[in-house]
Amino acid sequence: MDTDLNKLIAKNKILDLINKGRDRRINSKFDFSRELSYIIRNNADSKEYVDQYFSEIEKCLNSDSLDFIKALLQNRWYDLIKKHIASIIKILQRDKNEKGLPAFCEKYLELSPDNEKLGNLTEIVNIVENSPGDLLSVSPKLRGYSEETDRLLEEKMQEHSYDLAQYLFSRERNVLYFGDLKDTIDVNGYSKFIERILFEIGKRQDSKLKDVEPLNQGASAKPFGFKNMILKVGLPPKTYNMPNSKYFLQPLIRIELKSNKGKSFACVEVTNKVDTNLPREEKTKENLYQFWKKIREEGIIWTDVRWDNVGKLLQRNIPVHNGVEMYSDSKATGLEDTDIGEPLEPGALVVIDLDLIYKEDDQNIIWPLNGFGKEFEERFEKERQQEIEEEQDER
């Protein structure tokens, strides 16, 4: 009797919630996903009705569905998840949290019995293969299960290499947009260009497309990692042509993409990987100033001064072209000088975001409000003036 009563309660609660969810005016005022997850976590008998009304539930979920998905996983309702896997992935594909889908795939495979992991992984790949951004995001969570699954991933990546390149180029989720330039951009040509870069990086690193991994997104570009290299496609820098320094991460290429009208709308950059997870005790304001000062003493002003824009070298700070260490030509990078001395060795700090960098006599310097650039420049000028006065006193 108690079981029947619990089932009736669960059914009524879910149907009531679905009715509220159908009314978009009400739906905008409460969190459908959270309310449903509460029912699921507190009434095991709700499973039957979540299964029965899943298509209606799917219609009611908006762009914030993670609470509901997490509740299914926490209850370990593997058979229900497996039955509705295509719908669940569809729900997560429209969720505002881009990390939701790869995190779900990882947990789902952990729940899967060993004899079903391969089949489930294959199904996930087949569902997301036509969505290049999702294929890229889930790949790091799926690869390595078996040679067969790795072959499948690489096969799908190769099959959709042009779509992957176009995704990097056009940047879904409105991170990069073209505005009035949209009709003057050779999307096909630039997509093929980036596709060639993908394969060239893979050849250099002896890696495959399945090894491409989305990294933490910056303000102007989203980086993608290959074994020892990074590809960034993003908004054009404010200072493309700029002075060079051994304290800047040296790019293999750094190329502006332009519209048919000659207007820059994006930038493609390939560099070596660096370590950006610096120990907290090293990331002091004084250490950042002393690093900045080395660059400033070369007659260069870097204004976007934040630890977010600094990394530690994992390799010598010089690109390798056809097996030979060689600084890239300025035409391929926008960096005006290649005579910058002996490359820095692994462990040294470098600027990793090559933007807002000027010669000291530039009359159009931009000072961001959220960095230490202006403050450091004022301190530097005071120190330099003090040194001049001390030298005069000694005379």
C-alpha positions, 0 to 999 in steps of 0.5 A, spaced: 500 500 500 505 504 501 509 503 495 502 504 491 501 511 495 508 513 494 508 511 486 501 515 486 504 521 489 510 521 485 506 521 479 502 527 481 508 531 483 511 530 476 505 531 472 503 537 476 510 540 474 510 538 467 503 542 467 507 548 470 513 547 465 508 547 459 506 554 461 511 558 459 509 564 463 510 560 469 516 556 467 520 563 466 519 564 474 521 557 477 527 552 475 524 546 472 530 542 472 531 543 480 524 542 482 524 535 478 531 533 481 528 534 488 522 529 486 527 524 483 532 524 489 527 524 494 522 519 491 525 512 488 518 511 485 518 517 481 523 513 476 517 509 473 514 516 471 520 520 469 521 514 464 513 514 462 513 522 461 520 523 459 518 526 452 514 531 456 520 533 461 524 534 455 520 539 452 519 543 459 527 543 460 530 550 458 538 551 457 539 550 465 538 542 465 544 540 469 540 538 476 535 534 472 541 530 469 545 529 475 539 527 479 539 521 474 546 519 475 546 520 482 540 515 483 544 510 478 538 509 473 543 506 468 537 503 464 533 509 464 539 513 462 541 508 456 534 508 454 533 515 453 541 517 451 539 520 445 534 525 448 539 526 454 545 528 449 540 533 446 538 536 452 545 537 454 547 540 447 542 546 448 544 547 456 548 553 457 554 550 461 558 547 455 562 542 460 555 539 462 555 534 456 563 531 457 562 531 464 555 527 463 559 522 458 564 521 463 559 519 469 555 515 464 561 510 462 563 509 469 556 507 470 556 502 464 557 495 465 564 493 462 560 489 457 556 495 455 561 500 455 564 500 448 557 500 445 555 506 449 561 509 447 560 508 440 552 510 441 555 517 444 560 518 438 554 517 433 549 521 436 554 527 437 558 526 430 554 532 426 556 537 432 563 539 431 563 543 438 560 537 441 565 532 438 571 536 440 568 537 447 567 529 449 573 526 445 577 527 451 572 523 456 571 518 451 578 516 448 583 511 451 577 505 452 580 501 447 583 501 440 577 500 437 573 506 440 580 510 438 579 508 431 572 510 431 573 517 434 579 518 429 575 516 423 569 521 425 574 526 426 577 525 420 570 525 416 568 531 419 575 535 419 572 540 415 566 541 420 571 541 425 575 547 422 569 551 420 567 550 428 574 553 430 573 559 425 566 561 426 566 560 433 559 557 435 555 560 442 557 567 439 564 567 442 566 570 435 561 574 431 562 577 424 557 583 424 556 587 418 562 583 415 558 576 414 557 577 407 564 579 405 568 573 409 570 567 405 568 562 410 569 556 405 576 558 404 578 560 411 575 553 414 580 549 409 586 553 411 584 552 418 583 544 416 590 544 413 593 547 420 590 542 424 593 536 419 599 540 419 600 540 427 598 533 427 603 531 423 608 535 427 606 532 433 605 525 431 598 526 433 591 525 431 585 529 431 582 525 436 587 528 441 585 535 440 583 538 446 579 544 448 583 548 453 580 554 458 577 559 454 580 566 454 577 573 453 578 573 446 580 566 443 578 559 445 585 555 445 585 547 443 591 543 445 595 538 441 600 534 445 605 539 445 602 545 441 596 550 442 591 552 436 588 559 438 582 562 433 579 568 436 578 575 435 583 580 432 588 583 437 588 590 438 596 590 436 597 585 431 604 588 428 608 589 434 615 589 437 618 582 439 621 580 445 624 573 448 619 574 453 614 573 449 611 566 447 614 565 440 608 563 435 609 558 429 604 562 426 600 568 428 596 570 422 590 575 421 584 573 417 581 579 413 574 580 409 574 581 402 574 589 404 581 588 408 577 588 415 581 584 420 575 579 424 579 574 427 586 571 428 589 564 428 595 563 432 599 556 433 604 556 439 608 551 443 604 549 450 606 552 456 604 551 464 599 556 466 598 553 473 603 557 476 603 556 484 599 561 488 605 563 492 609 565 485 603 569 483 605 575 487 604 583 484 612 584 485 614 578 481 609 580 476 612 587 476 619 584 476 617 580 470 614 586 466 620 590 468 625 586 464 620 587 458 619 594 459 627 595 459 627 593 452 623 599 450 617 595 450 610 597 453 606 591 455 599 594 458 595 588 459 599 585 465 595 580 469 598 573 471 592 570 466 597 572 461 603 569 463 605 562 462 612 558 464 615 555 458 615 547 457 620 547 451 625 552 449 622 558 446 623 558 439 619 554 434 621 548 430 621 548 422 622 542 419 626 539 425 630 546 425 629 551 431 628 558 427 624 564 429 618 565 424 618 570 419 615 577 421 610 576 415 607 570 419 607 573 426 606 580 426 612 580 430 617 586 427 624 583 430 626 576 430 633 578 432 631 577 440 637 573 442 638 566 445 631 563 446 629 562 454 629 555 456 624 551 460 621 554 466 622 561 464 616 566 464 613 568 458 607 573 455 602 568 452 597 573 450 600 577 444 596 583 444 596 590 447 604 591 446 607 597 444 614 601 442 615 606 448 614 611 443 607 609 441 602 615 441 596 610 441 597 606 447 591 603 450 591 601 458 586 596 460 582 598 467 583 590 469 590 590 469 597 593 472 599 596 466 598 603 468 600 602 475 607 599 473 609 604 468 608 609 473 612 606 478 617 604 473 618 612 471 619 614 478 624 608 479 628 611 472 627 618 475 630 616 481 636 613 478 637 619 474 637 623 480 642 619 484 647 619 478 647 626 478 648 627 485 654 622 484 657 626 479 
